[in-house]
Amino acid sequence: MKKIIVIGAGPGGLATALLLAGKGYRVKVVEKQAYVGGRTSSFNQNGFVFDRGPTFFSMPHLLEEIFAEVGRNLSDYLTLKEVDPLYKLQFDGLSFAPNRNEQQTYSEIERLFPGNGEGYLRFMTETREKMNALMPLLQNKHDSLLDYTRLRALKALPSLSLGKTLYDELSKYFTDERLKLSFTFQSKYLGMSPWECPGAFSILSFMEHEYGIFHPVGGVNQITKALATAFQELGGEIELNRAVKKIIVKNGRAKGLAYEDGEQEETDELVINVDFAHAMSNLVDDQHLKKYKRTKLKNKKYSCSTFMIYANVEKVYNEHHHTVVFSEDYKKNVEEITGSKTLSVDPSIYIHNPIVTDDTLAPKGKSPLYLLAPVPNNFSHLDWEEHKETFAELIFDQIERKSNFKDLRSHISSYSVVTPTDWEHQFNVYKGATFNLAHNLGQMMYFRPHNQFEELKNCWLTGGGTHPGSGLPTILASASITANGIFKADKKGILIK
């Protein structure tokens, strides 16, 4: 029986491992940390439970399909609650809370942004067609330029909005700047500016409006825990606290792993699910690489980073589950993050207030408040030890001034902070770029590292660093593409069409 090792117990690695185990492969997942999930994990802070990274979950049918493929029902492992309205978007003096019901959102747009309701309906209709055209590209591999000549690619070509940015694309539908930002801020999920992000990514906001946003009881971290449980039920093995030092390469093939403790282990196939640029910089010797040597990796484009505050709050704010507080000059703020790479004095802030949906996450009458500000990655050379306390105070100031989380500091019993430096050195995220390689056209599809890794034989990639990209739905899609590739190479047939 063929043996496969997966490096990294993030969602992409666990989903790939589950699909492989479901086909009878002998699969082991090795994970450096003492827990599964990678950035999609949880931690307990004095009785308050926090998601470490992702807090949005959309398109749950993709996860349902993966579980169904191995004879499991997702509902046996995970309880999902829909969050509706989707989120509260807080602008200076105005808040907008769209929901999944088109007619209700249309009415709310007409109330707040008169004359823009028709553009919203047109956006939904036209982007639904775009989504249908793009899905075959997002669900299939792209390891040859000839893939662009396939019928599915030719059909999707008009939907790529080539030459248009995401901001340009939304300007076709809306006249009010705040409304444009309401449908383009999702580019932050990719760590990009809407003035640079390709127009094809208008599907991001559409996905939320079309498929909804869900909260797994216990947090988004429960997704990776569910994948791990189902994988182990099928005989899969997970080794925690198992740090990889090097990938052993012989004659251009990935043959095994050398661990930090000095042990070595052979494998027939290897799947990499750690941060791509970190893996290439640390786990593979340069002599085995061409396109992705260390010197070349530095010239790639990377996403922004995030400054995180996880606060134990001694009260419950009856506010939305998800709130985004926009900078007064959002374009300037985005340019500071992705362009000049300087620290903003007016950052945009995301507030995750899950206790209003899930009372299991903190003691009664208290709440775990997760605060995120997009910031430059570590190509900025910012000294976060010098800046982190003052930047945390700035975030508290902005929240108390601009949102309904009034007097927040007086209700915080304790909090912890994760900076871009921490993301890089504690969690092995290259340059702290928490959303991986950027998603510009020159780093998408064929031009992104291939699921069947082109530099090493017997080696595969899954997760945000490969096709189709970052974000939980696309990471799950990458898992299916990678598993399909292994099955096809083994002549075991196609898994999910």
N, C-alpha and C positions, 0 to 999 in steps of 0.2 A: 504494500500500500504506500502510495507516495506521501512523503512527509513535507509539510509546509510550515515555516515559521513566519509569524507576523511580528514585526517590531513596532510596539506601541499599541496601547489599549484605549485609543481614542475611538470616536464613533465610526470612522472609516475603517479602522483596523478590525474592530469587533464585528461590524456588519459583514465585512469581507470574510472574516473567520467563520462566522455563523453560516453563511452561504456555502462555504467550502466544506464545513463539517456536515452540512445537510446532504452533500453529495458523497459522503463517505471518506473524505480525505482525513488523514491524521494531521491535525492542526494544533500548533502551540502558539500562544500569544505571550511575548515577553515584554514586561513593562518596568521601566526604571523606578517609577514611583511606588508607593505602598498602597495605591488605590487605582481602580479602573477609571477611565473617562478622559484622561488628559485634561484639556481645558473644559471639557463637558463633564466636570466632576463636581462634588460638593465638599464643603467642610463645615464643621461644627465649631462655633465660636461662643463658648460659655452658654450653651443651650439654644443658640440661634443658628439655624441652618441656612447656608448660602450656596447658590450656584456660583461656581468659580468663574465661569465664562458665559456661554450663551444662555439667554433667558427667553428668546423668541422661538416658537416652534410652529411652523406652518407645513402644509401639505402632508399631513400624517398618513395619507394613503400610501406614500412611498415606503414608510416603515411597515405599514400593514402588509404590503406586498412581500417584503423581505421575510417577515415572520411566516406568512402563508406559504412561501416557497419551501420552507423547511417543516411544514406541517404544524405550525403553531399559530395561535390566535393572540394578537397583540394585546387584546383586552384582558387576557389572563395574566399579563405582566405589568400593565401600565393603565392607570386611570387618567383620562384626559378631560380637562374642563375647558370649554371654549371661553375666551376672553372677548367680550363684546359690550361696548364699543372696543375697537381694536386697540386704541391708545388715545391719550390726550396730548395734543400738540400745543404747546404754550408759546405764543408770540407776545411781543410787547403790547399788553392791553387787550389781547384776544386769545381765546382758546378754541380749538377745533377738535372734536372727537368723532371721527368717522366710524361707521360700523359696517357690518357685512351686508346689510339690507340696502340694495341699490337705491330704492325709492327714498328711504330715510336719509341716506347720505346725500342724495340729490337735494332734498328739501333743506338739509342743514347747510349745504354749500350755497344754495340760493339765499338763505337767510343771512349768512355771514359774508358771502362773496357774490352779490347779485350779478346775474348774467353769465355765471360760470357753470351752472348746472348742466347745460347741454354739452359743454366740453367734457365734463366728467362722464356722462353717458356714452359719449363718442369714444373717450379713452378706454372705457371698459370693453366696448364692442370691438374696437380695432386691436386692442392689446390681447384680447382673447384669441383673435385670429393669429396674431403674432406668436403667442404662446404655443398654439397648436403647431405652428410651422417650426418653431425652434426646438420643441421637445425632442424630436428625433436626433437633433444635433447634440443635445445635452445628455442623451441616454445611450449614445454610441461612441465608440473610440474614435480618436483622430490621430493616427500614427503615420499617415501618409498624405502627401499633398493631393494624391489622387482621390482622397475622400471628398475633396471639394467638388469633384466632378460627378459625384453620385446624385441621383435624383433628389434625395432628401435635402442635400446641401443646396442644390440649385433652387429648389422650392423655397428654402429658408432665406436665400440671399437678400431679397427685398426687406425681410423682417430684421436684418442685422442693423438697419439704419446707419449704413456706412457713411462716415463723414459727419455724422451728427453726434453731439454729446447728449447725455441724459437730460441736461437742462434744456437744450435745443428741442428735444423730443417732447418734453412736457409743455414747452411754450406753444406748441401746436394746439393745445387743448385749453390752457388757462391763461388769463391775463393778470390775475393778482399774484404778486411775488410770493406771498405767504402760502398760497395754494400750490404754486409750483414746488416750493420747498416741502410741502406736505406729501408730495408724490416723488420727490427726488432724494430725501434725506436717507433713504434706504441704501444709497450708494456707500454710506458709512459701513454697512455690513461687509463691504468689500474693501473698506479702508481707503476709499477714493473720493475725490471731489466730483459733484454732479456736473461741474464745468469741464471735467476731463473724462469721466466715466462714459464708455460707449452707450449710445442711445438704445441699443438692444436691451439694456438692463432696466428699461421701463417695466419689464416683466416682474421685477422685484416687488414694487408696490401693488401691482395687479394681483400677484399671488396672495398677498395678505387680504386684499379686498374680496377676492374670488373664493379662496379656500379657508379663510379665517386664521386666527392666531389661537394657539392652545397652550394650556399650562398643565403639564403632568403633575399630579399630586405628589408632593415631595420635591418638586423642582425638575428642571430640564435634565439634570444629572441622572434622573431615573431612566432615561432613554438608554444610556450606556450600561447602566446596571441591569436593565431588562435584556439587552443584547448579550451581556456576559452570562447571565443566568441561563438563557436559552442555549447559548453556545456550550456551556458546561454540561447541560442536560444531554446534549448530543455527543458527549464524550470529548469535547474540546478541553484543552489544558491552558490555564493561565498562570504564569509565574510572575508574581509581583516582586518588587525590590531586586529586579534582575537587569542591571545596567549593561548595555552593549558598549564595548570599547571600539571594535572594528568589525566591518564586514570582510570576511575572508574571500578574496578573489583569486581565482586561478584560471589562466588562459581565457580571460575575459568573462568568466562565469562567476556568479555569486555562489559560493560553495558552502558557506557556513558563517558562524559568528564567533568572535572572540569576546568574552565577557570581561568586565572590570575585575572580577575575582581571579582571573587567570585561566578559567575553564574555556574550552572550545566545544562547539557543537556543529555537526554537519546538517545540511538540509537539501532537499531536492529542488525546492522553489522557495524564494524569499519575497515577502511582501513588506514594504516600508511604509509605515504610517506615523512617522515622526515628522516634525517640521522639515520640509524638503531641503531648504538651504542649510539648516543645521546638520542634517544627515550628510549632505555632500561635503560640508566643511570639516566634519568631525569623524564620520564613520567610514568614509571611503578615501583611500589614499589618492592623491592627485594623479599619480601615474596611471590609474585606471580610468581616468575621466578625460573627456575632450571638451564638450560644450559647457560642462558645469564644474570646471576647476574653480578653486577659491578665488583666483584673480578675476575670473569671468562672472562669478556670482555677484561680486561687488557692483558690477555694472548693470545688473538687472534692476527693474523697478519693483518697489515693495510698498505694501500697504502702510497706513499709519499705525500707531500704537494706541494704547488706552491707559488712562490713569484711573485706578479703581479705589473706591472707598467702600468697605463693608462695615455698616454701622449697626450696633445693637441699640435699638430705640425703645424707650420705656413707655411708649404709648402706641396706639394705632391711629394712623391718619386715614380718614375715610376719603381717600383720593384714589385715582385710577391705578390699576395694576401696572400699567406702563405710561410714563410721562416723559415727553421730550421738551426740554426748555431750550429754545433757540437763542443763539447769540443775536444781539441787536443788529450786527453787521455780519450775517452768516457767511457771505462770500469772503470777507476779510478773514474771518475765523478759519475757514477751510483752507485759504491760501497759506495762512500761518502754519497749519498742520502739515499740508502736503507740499507746499512750495518753499517758502523761506525757512521752514522748520524752526519756528520760534514759539515761545510760550505765550499764549494769548492772555490778555487781561479781561477778555469777555468770552469765555468758552461756552459752547453748547454742552448741555448736560442731559444724560439719560438717567431717570429715576425708576428703579424697579421696586415696587411695593407689593410683593406677592401675598402678603398676609390677608388682603381683602378677598382673595380667591381661595387661599389654602391656609387654614389656621393650624396646620401641623408643624409649621416652620419656626415657631417661637413660643415661649410661655404665654399664657393667657394675658391679654391686655398689652402685649408687647409686639414688636415687629422687627424683622431683619431688612434693613433698607440698604439697597445696592445702588451705588452712585458711580456713573461712568462718564468720563470726559475724554473724547478723542484728542490725542496729542501726537506730536511728531515721533517717528521711530528713532532709533538710536544712531542713525546717520546724522542726527542733529548735534550729537556730542553734548547734550544738556547734562548737567550734573544734578541728578535727581535727589541725591542726598542733601544738596544745598536747597533745592526748590520744593521738596515734597510737602513740608509743613505749611509753607505760605500758600502753595497751590491748593492744598486741602482746605485751608481757611477761605480762600477765594471761592471755591465751589460751595461751601456752606453759605457764604455771603450771597451768592447768586441765587441759590435755591430759596433762601429765606426772603429775598427781595422780590423774586420773579414768580414764585409758585405759591401754592396754598400749603406748603410744608413749612408753616410759620414757626419761629422759635425752635427750629430743629435742634440746634446745638444744646439747648437747655434740656433736651430729652434724651440725648445720647449718653449711655453709660460707658461705652467703650467703642473703639473702631480700629480697624486695621487698614493698611494701604498697600496696594501693589502698583509699582511704577514700571515704565518700560525697561528699566535696568533689571528689575525682578523678573519680568517676563523672559528676558534674555538669559539670565544666569541661573534662575531657580527652575524655570520651565522649558529651557532649551528652545526658545523662540528666536530665530535669527534676527538680530538687530531690534528685538522687541516688536517686530512687525506682526501684530496679533492676528491679522487677517491674511497672512502669507504673502506670496507673490502678488503684485498688483494685477488687475484684470483689464489692462489696456489691450487693444486689438493685437499688438505684437507679442502678447503673452497669454493668448487664449487659444483653445482648441489645438490645432496642430502645433502651434508655437508655444504651448505650455508643455512641461515635462510629461511624457506619455505614460499612460497607465501601464503599458508593457514597456518598462524603462529601456530607453534606446541605448544607454551607455553600458549596461551589463546584461548578459544573458541570464536566464533563470531568475530574473528580478522584476518585481512589479511595484507600482506605486498606488496608493489610495489616500484619500483625504483631500484637504484644501489645496495642496501644492501641485496636484495633477488636474487633469480634465475631469469634470467641468469647472471646478473651482471651490471657493469658500462658501460657508453657510451650510446649515445642517441638511436641507433638502438636496443640495448639490453634492455634499459629501456622501450621502446615502446613495446617490446616483453613481458616484465614482466607485463605490463598493461593488455595485452590480456590474459595472463595466469591467472592473478588474477580475471579479469572479468569473464572468462570462469569458474573458480572455483566457484564463487558465483552463476552463472547461474546453474551450474551442481548441486550444493548443494540445490538450489531452484527448481530443476527439470524443469528448463526453457530451457534446451537444450544447445548445444555447440555453441559458438559465431563464432570464427574463427578457422578453422581446420589447 
